Amino acid sequence: MARVLARACGGVLALILLTACGGHTKEDIVQKTRNVSTRNEFEKVLGKPTDIAKLGPLERWTYKATNGEVVFLIVGDSVTLQVTGDTPAKN
């Protein structure tokens, strides 16, 4: 009985965590960052990006969405560009 209860609680906890972390569309992400222009503000609004790619002072922050991804280019502390697109297909 204890195992069944533990598994049920674990399943509910996993579902809550998945729901809290995901579920945002590209449009949601862009809307949340409309008036945000610095690295620190982005992390406060969206949290850590799904992926960060660095090339010298340039960083590409990628956030996964339910309907694709949103990419922000950051130079120093300033956000310079945002791009949305579909998630690349896995082969």
SULTA-V355213 format. One record per pair of residues at least 12 apart in sequence whose ideal C-beta (glycine too) atoms are under 7 Angstrom apart, sorted by the first residue. I is the first residue (numbers start at 1). J is the second residue. D is the distance in whole Angstrom. If there is no record, write none. Layout:
i=[I I]
j=[J J]
d=[D D]
//
This chain:
i=[22 23 24 24 25 25 25 26 26 26 26 26 29 29 29 29 30 30 30 32 32 33 33 37 37 38 38 38 39 39 42 42 46 49 49 49 50 50 50 57 57 58 58 59 60 61 68 68 68 68 69 69 70 70 71]
j=[66 66 65 66 65 66 67 65 67 68 70 84 46 63 65 70 70 82 84 45 46 45 46 78 79 77 78 79 74 77 72 79 63 61 62 63 62 63 64 75 76 73 75 74 73 74 84 85 86 87 85 87 82 84 83]
d=[7 6 6 7 5 5 5 5 6 5 5 5 7 5 6 5 6 7 7 5 6 6 7 6 6 5 6 7 6 5 7 7 6 4 6 5 5 6 4 6 6 7 6 4 6 6 6 6 4 5 6 6 6 5 5]
//
